[in-house]
Amino acid sequence: MAQHVLRYWEGRFPQLKPVTRAGNRRYYRPEDLALIRRIDQLLNRQGYTVRGVQQLLESESRGKNDPAAMLRAIRDSLAEGLAWDDRAER
């Protein structure tokens, strides 16, 4: 992933917070890398807009303590995966 894209995403997605060390070096933890992969998937493969991904991530973070919201997020994620799989088979 290009550095300028990661810096842009850091400004657009408050959930993406790499650890900053001396000299402004950034270290991405495993959860940061998982979020980067997810953002990339949503933007570049599933056709979401930046605002759409922001809204999706915000709604997921609000629903973390709500079991019904968590189940809906899992269901939606599975549906997206199945749809992507169907498109890949064609």
PDB file as gemmi writes it, atoms N, CA and C in Angstrom:
CRYST1    1.000    1.000    1.000  90.00  90.00  90.00 P 1                      
ATOM      1  N   MET A   1       0.848  -1.169   0.000  1.00  0.00           N  
ATOM      2  CA  MET A   1       0.000   0.000   0.000  1.00  0.00           C  
ATOM      3  C   MET A   1       0.895   1.234   0.000  1.00  0.00           C  
ATOM      4  N   ALA A   2       0.569   2.199  -0.824  1.00  0.00           N  
ATOM      5  CA  ALA A   2       1.364   3.421  -0.927  1.00  0.00           C  
ATOM      6  C   ALA A   2       1.227   4.275   0.338  1.00  0.00           C  
ATOM      7  N   GLN A   3       2.323   4.914   0.720  1.00  0.00           N  
ATOM      8  CA  GLN A   3       2.328   5.718   1.947  1.00  0.00           C  
ATOM      9  C   GLN A   3       1.305   6.844   1.892  1.00  0.00           C  
ATOM     10  N   HIS A   4       1.196   7.501   0.737  1.00  0.00           N  
ATOM     11  CA  HIS A   4       0.274   8.635   0.663  1.00  0.00           C  
ATOM     12  C   HIS A   4      -1.178   8.184   0.826  1.00  0.00           C  
ATOM     13  N   VAL A   5      -1.492   6.967   0.402  1.00  0.00           N  
ATOM     14  CA  VAL A   5      -2.850   6.439   0.581  1.00  0.00           C  
ATOM     15  C   VAL A   5      -3.104   6.168   2.055  1.00  0.00           C  
ATOM     16  N   LEU A   6      -2.124   5.573   2.736  1.00  0.00           N  
ATOM     17  CA  LEU A   6      -2.278   5.306   4.169  1.00  0.00           C  
ATOM     18  C   LEU A   6      -2.446   6.599   4.955  1.00  0.00           C  
ATOM     19  N   ARG A   7      -1.686   7.636   4.616  1.00  0.00           N  
ATOM     20  CA  ARG A   7      -1.808   8.927   5.315  1.00  0.00           C  
ATOM     21  C   ARG A   7      -3.193   9.527   5.072  1.00  0.00           C  
ATOM     22  N   TYR A   8      -3.682   9.424   3.846  1.00  0.00           N  
ATOM     23  CA  TYR A   8      -5.018   9.928   3.517  1.00  0.00           C  
ATOM     24  C   TYR A   8      -6.072   9.185   4.333  1.00  0.00           C  
ATOM     25  N   TRP A   9      -5.962   7.871   4.374  1.00  0.00           N  
ATOM     26  CA  TRP A   9      -6.927   7.072   5.129  1.00  0.00           C  
ATOM     27  C   TRP A   9      -6.856   7.386   6.620  1.00  0.00           C  
ATOM     28  N   GLU A  10      -5.665   7.641   7.147  1.00  0.00           N  
ATOM     29  CA  GLU A  10      -5.540   8.001   8.558  1.00  0.00           C  
ATOM     30  C   GLU A  10      -6.325   9.275   8.866  1.00  0.00           C  
ATOM     31  N   GLY A  11      -6.360  10.191   7.902  1.00  0.00           N  
ATOM     32  CA  GLY A  11      -7.113  11.430   8.084  1.00  0.00           C  
ATOM     33  C   GLY A  11      -8.610  11.241   7.932  1.00  0.00           C  
ATOM     34  N   ARG A  12      -9.012  10.278   7.144  1.00  0.00           N  
ATOM     35  CA  ARG A  12     -10.436  10.052   6.863  1.00  0.00           C  
ATOM     36  C   ARG A  12     -11.102   9.057   7.800  1.00  0.00           C  
ATOM     37  N   PHE A  13     -10.333   8.132   8.344  1.00  0.00           N  
ATOM     38  CA  PHE A  13     -10.897   7.078   9.187  1.00  0.00           C  
ATOM     39  C   PHE A  13     -10.282   7.174  10.581  1.00  0.00           C  
ATOM     40  N   PRO A  14     -11.020   7.738  11.542  1.00  0.00           N  
ATOM     41  CA  PRO A  14     -10.453   7.901  12.890  1.00  0.00           C  
ATOM     42  C   PRO A  14     -10.155   6.568  13.582  1.00  0.00           C  
ATOM     43  N   GLN A  15     -10.723   5.478  13.083  1.00  0.00           N  
ATOM     44  CA  GLN A  15     -10.460   4.163  13.675  1.00  0.00           C  
ATOM     45  C   GLN A  15      -9.031   3.708  13.387  1.00  0.00           C  
ATOM     46  N   LEU A  16      -8.417   4.253  12.348  1.00  0.00           N  
ATOM     47  CA  LEU A  16      -7.064   3.866  11.943  1.00  0.00           C  
ATOM     48  C   LEU A  16      -6.058   4.751  12.676  1.00  0.00           C  
ATOM     49  N   LYS A  17      -5.440   4.196  13.717  1.00  0.00           N  
ATOM     50  CA  LYS A  17      -4.522   4.968  14.550  1.00  0.00           C  
ATOM     51  C   LYS A  17      -3.228   4.190  14.749  1.00  0.00           C  
ATOM     52  N   PRO A  18      -2.277   4.294  13.825  1.00  0.00           N  
ATOM     53  CA  PRO A  18      -1.013   3.588  14.040  1.00  0.00           C  
ATOM     54  C   PRO A  18      -0.227   4.237  15.187  1.00  0.00           C  
ATOM     55  N   VAL A  19       0.622   3.449  15.805  1.00  0.00           N  
ATOM     56  CA  VAL A  19       1.486   3.962  16.863  1.00  0.00           C  
ATOM     57  C   VAL A  19       2.564   4.806  16.192  1.00  0.00           C  
ATOM     58  N   THR A  20       2.765   6.015  16.718  1.00  0.00           N  
ATOM     59  CA  THR A  20       3.793   6.902  16.161  1.00  0.00           C  
ATOM     60  C   THR A  20       4.982   6.927  17.109  1.00  0.00           C  
ATOM     61  N   ARG A  21       6.150   6.688  16.549  1.00  0.00           N  
ATOM     62  CA  ARG A  21       7.380   6.672  17.338  1.00  0.00           C  
ATOM     63  C   ARG A  21       8.226   7.891  16.979  1.00  0.00           C  
ATOM     64  N   ALA A  22       9.427   7.931  17.508  1.00  0.00           N  
ATOM     65  CA  ALA A  22      10.339   9.037  17.255  1.00  0.00           C  
ATOM     66  C   ALA A  22      10.533   9.243  15.755  1.00  0.00           C  
ATOM     67  N   GLY A  23      10.614  10.477  15.359  1.00  0.00           N  
ATOM     68  CA  GLY A  23      10.801  10.785  13.948  1.00  0.00           C  
ATOM     69  C   GLY A  23       9.544  10.582  13.127  1.00  0.00           C  
ATOM     70  N   ASN A  24       8.396  10.535  13.781  1.00  0.00           N  
ATOM     71  CA  ASN A  24       7.103  10.347  13.110  1.00  0.00           C  
ATOM     72  C   ASN A  24       7.000   9.031  12.352  1.00  0.00           C  
ATOM     73  N   ARG A  25       7.763   8.032  12.777  1.00  0.00           N  
ATOM     74  CA  ARG A  25       7.643   6.710  12.152  1.00  0.00           C  
ATOM     75  C   ARG A  25       6.375   6.046  12.656  1.00  0.00           C  
ATOM     76  N   ARG A  26       5.647   5.454  11.751  1.00  0.00           N  
ATOM     77  CA  ARG A  26       4.390   4.807  12.105  1.00  0.00           C  
ATOM     78  C   ARG A  26       4.574   3.297  12.162  1.00  0.00           C  
ATOM     79  N   TYR A  27       3.984   2.707  13.178  1.00  0.00           N  
ATOM     80  CA  TYR A  27       3.981   1.260  13.319  1.00  0.00           C  
ATOM     81  C   TYR A  27       2.533   0.796  13.333  1.00  0.00           C  
ATOM     82  N   TYR A  28       2.218  -0.084  12.419  1.00  0.00           N  
ATOM     83  CA  TYR A  28       0.853  -0.582  12.294  1.00  0.00           C  
ATOM     84  C   TYR A  28       0.721  -1.900  13.039  1.00  0.00           C  
ATOM     85  N   ARG A  29      -0.185  -1.933  13.998  1.00  0.00           N  
ATOM     86  CA  ARG A  29      -0.466  -3.142  14.764  1.00  0.00           C  
ATOM     87  C   ARG A  29      -1.316  -4.087  13.911  1.00  0.00           C  
ATOM     88  N   PRO A  30      -1.436  -5.350  14.321  1.00  0.00           N  
ATOM     89  CA  PRO A  30      -2.242  -6.295  13.542  1.00  0.00           C  
ATOM     90  C   PRO A  30      -3.679  -5.823  13.317  1.00  0.00           C  
ATOM     91  N   GLU A  31      -4.290  -5.182  14.333  1.00  0.00           N  
ATOM     92  CA  GLU A  31      -5.656  -4.697  14.140  1.00  0.00           C  
ATOM     93  C   GLU A  31      -5.717  -3.533  13.147  1.00  0.00           C  
ATOM     94  N   ASP A  32      -4.632  -2.734  13.080  1.00  0.00           N  
ATOM     95  CA  ASP A  32      -4.562  -1.676  12.073  1.00  0.00           C  
ATOM     96  C   ASP A  32      -4.476  -2.281  10.672  1.00  0.00           C  
ATOM     97  N   LEU A  33      -3.666  -3.325  10.537  1.00  0.00           N  
ATOM     98  CA  LEU A  33      -3.511  -3.978   9.236  1.00  0.00           C  
ATOM     99  C   LEU A  33      -4.819  -4.620   8.783  1.00  0.00           C  
ATOM    100  N   ALA A  34      -5.546  -5.210   9.719  1.00  0.00           N  
ATOM    101  CA  ALA A  34      -6.843  -5.802   9.375  1.00  0.00           C  
ATOM    102  C   ALA A  34      -7.808  -4.715   8.901  1.00  0.00           C  
ATOM    103  N   LEU A  35      -7.798  -3.562   9.560  1.00  0.00           N  
ATOM    104  CA  LEU A  35      -8.666  -2.454   9.152  1.00  0.00           C  
ATOM    105  C   LEU A  35      -8.255  -1.917   7.787  1.00  0.00           C  
ATOM    106  N   ILE A  36      -6.958  -1.820   7.539  1.00  0.00           N  
ATOM    107  CA  ILE A  36      -6.475  -1.360   6.235  1.00  0.00           C  
ATOM    108  C   ILE A  36      -6.944  -2.303   5.131  1.00  0.00           C  
ATOM    109  N   ARG A  37      -6.826  -3.597   5.369  1.00  0.00           N  
ATOM    110  CA  ARG A  37      -7.289  -4.577   4.371  1.00  0.00           C  
ATOM    111  C   ARG A  37      -8.792  -4.453   4.142  1.00  0.00           C  
ATOM    112  N   ARG A  38      -9.522  -4.237   5.215  1.00  0.00           N  
ATOM    113  CA  ARG A  38     -10.984  -4.106   5.094  1.00  0.00           C  
ATOM    114  C   ARG A  38     -11.367  -2.852   4.318  1.00  0.00           C  
ATOM    115  N   ILE A  39     -10.726  -1.729   4.629  1.00  0.00           N  
ATOM    116  CA  ILE A  39     -10.999  -0.484   3.909  1.00  0.00           C  
ATOM    117  C   ILE A  39     -10.670  -0.660   2.435  1.00  0.00           C  
ATOM    118  N   ASP A  40      -9.528  -1.268   2.149  1.00  0.00           N  
ATOM    119  CA  ASP A  40      -9.131  -1.514   0.760  1.00  0.00           C  
ATOM    120  C   ASP A  40     -10.162  -2.376   0.050  1.00  0.00           C  
ATOM    121  N   GLN A  41     -10.611  -3.429   0.711  1.00  0.00           N  
ATOM    122  CA  GLN A  41     -11.627  -4.325   0.135  1.00  0.00           C  
ATOM    123  C   GLN A  41     -12.903  -3.554  -0.193  1.00  0.00           C  
ATOM    124  N   LEU A  42     -13.371  -2.766   0.761  1.00  0.00           N  
ATOM    125  CA  LEU A  42     -14.619  -2.034   0.568  1.00  0.00           C  
ATOM    126  C   LEU A  42     -14.502  -0.978  -0.522  1.00  0.00           C  
ATOM    127  N   LEU A  43     -13.395  -0.241  -0.536  1.00  0.00           N  
ATOM    128  CA  LEU A  43     -13.230   0.839  -1.511  1.00  0.00           C  
ATOM    129  C   LEU A  43     -12.905   0.330  -2.910  1.00  0.00           C  
ATOM    130  N   ASN A  44     -11.931  -0.546  -2.996  1.00  0.00           N  
ATOM    131  CA  ASN A  44     -11.382  -0.905  -4.300  1.00  0.00           C  
ATOM    132  C   ASN A  44     -11.975  -2.155  -4.929  1.00  0.00           C  
ATOM    133  N   ARG A  45     -12.639  -2.969  -4.146  1.00  0.00           N  
ATOM    134  CA  ARG A  45     -13.206  -4.190  -4.720  1.00  0.00           C  
ATOM    135  C   ARG A  45     -14.723  -4.213  -4.684  1.00  0.00           C  
ATOM    136  N   GLN A  46     -15.312  -3.598  -3.635  1.00  0.00           N  
ATOM    137  CA  GLN A  46     -16.762  -3.630  -3.518  1.00  0.00           C  
ATOM    138  C   GLN A  46     -17.420  -2.331  -3.970  1.00  0.00           C  
ATOM    139  N   GLY A  47     -16.627  -1.322  -4.294  1.00  0.00           N  
ATOM    140  CA  GLY A  47     -17.171  -0.103  -4.880  1.00  0.00           C  
ATOM    141  C   GLY A  47     -17.771   0.901  -3.909  1.00  0.00           C  
ATOM    142  N   TYR A  48     -17.479   0.777  -2.623  1.00  0.00           N  
ATOM    143  CA  TYR A  48     -17.954   1.766  -1.666  1.00  0.00           C  
ATOM    144  C   TYR A  48     -17.243   3.093  -1.904  1.00  0.00           C  
ATOM    145  N   THR A  49     -17.899   4.189  -1.519  1.00  0.00           N  
ATOM    146  CA  THR A  49     -17.237   5.498  -1.504  1.00  0.00           C  
ATOM    147  C   THR A  49     -16.558   5.656  -0.151  1.00  0.00           C  
ATOM    148  N   VAL A  50     -15.689   6.655  -0.025  1.00  0.00           N  
ATOM    149  CA  VAL A  50     -15.034   6.910   1.249  1.00  0.00           C  
ATOM    150  C   VAL A  50     -16.098   7.195   2.308  1.00  0.00           C  
ATOM    151  N   ARG A  51     -17.078   8.017   1.963  1.00  0.00           N  
ATOM    152  CA  ARG A  51     -18.147   8.337   2.919  1.00  0.00           C  
ATOM    153  C   ARG A  51     -18.944   7.080   3.287  1.00  0.00           C  
ATOM    154  N   GLY A  52     -19.179   6.216   2.334  1.00  0.00           N  
ATOM    155  CA  GLY A  52     -19.892   4.979   2.618  1.00  0.00           C  
ATOM    156  C   GLY A  52     -19.143   4.093   3.595  1.00  0.00           C  
ATOM    157  N   VAL A  53     -17.836   3.992   3.426  1.00  0.00           N  
ATOM    158  CA  VAL A  53     -17.019   3.193   4.344  1.00  0.00           C  
ATOM    159  C   VAL A  53     -17.006   3.852   5.723  1.00  0.00           C  
ATOM    160  N   GLN A  54     -16.910   5.187   5.758  1.00  0.00           N  
ATOM    161  CA  GLN A  54     -16.949   5.893   7.037  1.00  0.00           C  
ATOM    162  C   GLN A  54     -18.242   5.581   7.784  1.00  0.00           C  
ATOM    163  N   GLN A  55     -19.359   5.653   7.080  1.00  0.00           N  
ATOM    164  CA  GLN A  55     -20.649   5.387   7.708  1.00  0.00           C  
ATOM    165  C   GLN A  55     -20.741   3.940   8.185  1.00  0.00           C  
ATOM    166  N   LEU A  56     -20.250   3.019   7.388  1.00  0.00           N  
ATOM    167  CA  LEU A  56     -20.281   1.610   7.760  1.00  0.00           C  
ATOM    168  C   LEU A  56     -19.458   1.363   9.028  1.00  0.00           C  
ATOM    169  N   LEU A  57     -18.252   1.909   9.073  1.00  0.00           N  
ATOM    170  CA  LEU A  57     -17.392   1.716  10.233  1.00  0.00           C  
ATOM    171  C   LEU A  57     -17.972   2.393  11.471  1.00  0.00           C  
ATOM    172  N   GLU A  58     -18.559   3.577  11.291  1.00  0.00           N  
ATOM    173  CA  GLU A  58     -19.185   4.269  12.421  1.00  0.00           C  
ATOM    174  C   GLU A  58     -20.361   3.466  12.970  1.00  0.00           C  
ATOM    175  N   SER A  59     -21.192   2.948  12.081  1.00  0.00           N  
ATOM    176  CA  SER A  59     -22.355   2.187  12.546  1.00  0.00           C  
ATOM    177  C   SER A  59     -21.920   0.897  13.243  1.00  0.00           C  
ATOM    178  N   GLU A  60     -20.854   0.288  12.758  1.00  0.00           N  
ATOM    179  CA  GLU A  60     -20.348  -0.925  13.404  1.00  0.00           C  
ATOM    180  C   GLU A  60     -19.787  -0.617  14.786  1.00  0.00           C  
ATOM    181  N   SER A  61     -19.091   0.507  14.918  1.00  0.00           N  
ATOM    182  CA  SER A  61     -18.507   0.833  16.222  1.00  0.00           C  
ATOM    183  C   SER A  61     -19.599   1.196  17.232  1.00  0.00           C  
ATOM    184  N   ARG A  62     -20.688   1.800  16.771  1.00  0.00           N  
ATOM    185  CA  ARG A  62     -21.805   2.115  17.675  1.00  0.00           C  
ATOM    186  C   ARG A  62     -22.500   0.848  18.129  1.00  0.00           C  
ATOM    187  N   GLY A  63     -22.533  -0.161  17.284  1.00  0.00           N  
ATOM    188  CA  GLY A  63     -23.266  -1.376  17.600  1.00  0.00           C  
ATOM    189  C   GLY A  63     -22.450  -2.450  18.281  1.00  0.00           C  
ATOM    190  N   LYS A  64     -21.225  -2.142  18.688  1.00  0.00           N  
ATOM    191  CA  LYS A  64     -20.374  -3.162  19.303  1.00  0.00           C  
ATOM    192  C   LYS A  64     -20.980  -3.754  20.571  1.00  0.00           C  
ATOM    193  N   ASN A  65     -21.720  -2.958  21.324  1.00  0.00           N  
ATOM    194  CA  ASN A  65     -22.295  -3.456  22.572  1.00  0.00           C  
ATOM    195  C   ASN A  65     -23.711  -3.969  22.390  1.00  0.00           C  
ATOM    196  N   ASP A  66     -24.225  -3.889  21.179  1.00  0.00           N  
ATOM    197  CA  ASP A  66     -25.587  -4.324  20.898  1.00  0.00           C  
ATOM    198  C   ASP A  66     -25.524  -5.665  20.159  1.00  0.00           C  
ATOM    199  N   PRO A  67     -25.923  -6.753  20.805  1.00  0.00           N  
ATOM    200  CA  PRO A  67     -25.834  -8.073  20.168  1.00  0.00           C  
ATOM    201  C   PRO A  67     -26.600  -8.159  18.850  1.00  0.00           C  
ATOM    202  N   ALA A  68     -27.756  -7.530  18.770  1.00  0.00           N  
ATOM    203  CA  ALA A  68     -28.533  -7.574  17.528  1.00  0.00           C  
ATOM    204  C   ALA A  68     -27.782  -6.866  16.409  1.00  0.00           C  
ATOM    205  N   ALA A  69     -27.147  -5.744  16.728  1.00  0.00           N  
ATOM    206  CA  ALA A  69     -26.374  -5.017  15.718  1.00  0.00           C  
ATOM    207  C   ALA A  69     -25.165  -5.838  15.276  1.00  0.00           C  
ATOM    208  N   MET A  70     -24.567  -6.541  16.223  1.00  0.00           N  
ATOM    209  CA  MET A  70     -23.426  -7.384  15.872  1.00  0.00           C  
ATOM    210  C   MET A  70     -23.858  -8.498  14.925  1.00  0.00           C  
ATOM    211  N   LEU A  71     -24.992  -9.103  15.205  1.00  0.00           N  
ATOM    212  CA  LEU A  71     -25.491 -10.167  14.330  1.00  0.00           C  
ATOM    213  C   LEU A  71     -25.835  -9.632  12.946  1.00  0.00           C  
ATOM    214  N   ARG A  72     -26.423  -8.434  12.896  1.00  0.00           N  
ATOM    215  CA  ARG A  72     -26.723  -7.822  11.586  1.00  0.00           C  
ATOM    216  C   ARG A  72     -25.441  -7.559  10.816  1.00  0.00           C  
ATOM    217  N   ALA A  73     -24.405  -7.070  11.498  1.00  0.00           N  
ATOM    218  CA  ALA A  73     -23.129  -6.802  10.834  1.00  0.00           C  
ATOM    219  C   ALA A  73     -22.511  -8.098  10.307  1.00  0.00           C  
ATOM    220  N   ILE A  74     -22.593  -9.169  11.082  1.00  0.00           N  
ATOM    221  CA  ILE A  74     -22.079 -10.457  10.636  1.00  0.00           C  
ATOM    222  C   ILE A  74     -22.875 -10.949   9.431  1.00  0.00           C  
ATOM    223  N   ARG A  75     -24.210 -10.853   9.522  1.00  0.00           N  
ATOM    224  CA  ARG A  75     -25.068 -11.277   8.409  1.00  0.00           C  
ATOM    225  C   ARG A  75     -24.732 -10.491   7.133  1.00  0.00           C  
ATOM    226  N   ASP A  76     -24.579  -9.163   7.270  1.00  0.00           N  
ATOM    227  CA  ASP A  76     -24.271  -8.332   6.116  1.00  0.00           C  
ATOM    228  C   ASP A  76     -22.902  -8.680   5.533  1.00  0.00           C  
ATOM    229  N   SER A  77     -21.952  -8.935   6.413  1.00  0.00           N  
ATOM    230  CA  SER A  77     -20.618  -9.305   5.956  1.00  0.00           C  
ATOM    231  C   SER A  77     -20.633 -10.632   5.200  1.00  0.00           C  
ATOM    232  N   LEU A  78     -21.374 -11.588   5.726  1.00  0.00           N  
ATOM    233  CA  LEU A  78     -21.499 -12.878   5.039  1.00  0.00           C  
ATOM    234  C   LEU A  78     -22.202 -12.731   3.695  1.00  0.00           C  
ATOM    235  N   ALA A  79     -23.239 -11.899   3.658  1.00  0.00           N  
ATOM    236  CA  ALA A  79     -23.957 -11.672   2.401  1.00  0.00           C  
ATOM    237  C   ALA A  79     -23.037 -11.033   1.371  1.00  0.00           C  
ATOM    238  N   GLU A  80     -22.223 -10.072   1.800  1.00  0.00           N  
ATOM    239  CA  GLU A  80     -21.271  -9.441   0.885  1.00  0.00           C  
ATOM    240  C   GLU A  80     -20.259 -10.457   0.372  1.00  0.00           C  
ATOM    241  N   GLY A  81     -19.783 -11.317   1.270  1.00  0.00           N  
ATOM    242  CA  GLY A  81     -18.818 -12.346   0.873  1.00  0.00           C  
ATOM    243  C   GLY A  81     -19.407 -13.325  -0.120  1.00  0.00           C  
ATOM    244  N   LEU A  82     -20.646 -13.734   0.103  1.00  0.00           N  
ATOM    245  CA  LEU A  82     -21.306 -14.645  -0.832  1.00  0.00           C  
ATOM    246  C   LEU A  82     -21.535 -13.988  -2.181  1.00  0.00           C  
ATOM    247  N   ALA A  83     -21.934 -12.733  -2.166  1.00  0.00           N  
ATOM    248  CA  ALA A  83     -22.142 -12.006  -3.424  1.00  0.00           C  
ATOM    249  C   ALA A  83     -20.819 -11.879  -4.185  1.00  0.00           C  
ATOM    250  N   TRP A  84     -19.753 -11.577  -3.444  1.00  0.00           N  
ATOM    251  CA  TRP A  84     -18.449 -11.461  -4.086  1.00  0.00           C  
ATOM    252  C   TRP A  84     -18.030 -12.804  -4.668  1.00  0.00           C  
ATOM    253  N   ASP A  85     -18.273 -13.889  -3.929  1.00  0.00           N  
ATOM    254  CA  ASP A  85     -17.926 -15.234  -4.381  1.00  0.00           C  
ATOM    255  C   ASP A  85     -18.703 -15.592  -5.641  1.00  0.00           C  
ATOM    256  N   ASP A  86     -19.994 -15.236  -5.682  1.00  0.00           N  
ATOM    257  CA  ASP A  86     -20.815 -15.504  -6.867  1.00  0.00           C  
ATOM    258  C   ASP A  86     -20.281 -14.766  -8.085  1.00  0.00           C  
ATOM    259  N   ARG A  87     -19.852 -13.523  -7.884  1.00  0.00           N  
ATOM    260  CA  ARG A  87     -19.303 -12.737  -9.006  1.00  0.00           C  
ATOM    261  C   ARG A  87     -17.970 -13.320  -9.472  1.00  0.00           C  
ATOM    262  N   ALA A  88     -17.181 -13.836  -8.535  1.00  0.00           N  
ATOM    263  CA  ALA A  88     -15.870 -14.393  -8.886  1.00  0.00           C  
ATOM    264  C   ALA A  88     -16.005 -15.679  -9.687  1.00  0.00           C  
ATOM    265  N   GLU A  89     -17.094 -16.436  -9.460  1.00  0.00           N  
ATOM    266  CA  GLU A  89     -17.284 -17.696 -10.176  1.00  0.00           C  
ATOM    267  C   GLU A  89     -17.719 -17.485 -11.623  1.00  0.00           C  
ATOM    268  N   ARG A  90     -18.255 -16.335 -11.901  1.00  0.00           N  
ATOM    269  CA  ARG A  90     -18.752 -16.076 -13.272  1.00  0.00           C  
ATOM    270  C   ARG A  90     -17.665 -15.764 -14.225  1.00  0.00           C  
TER     271      ARG A  90                                                      
END                                                                             
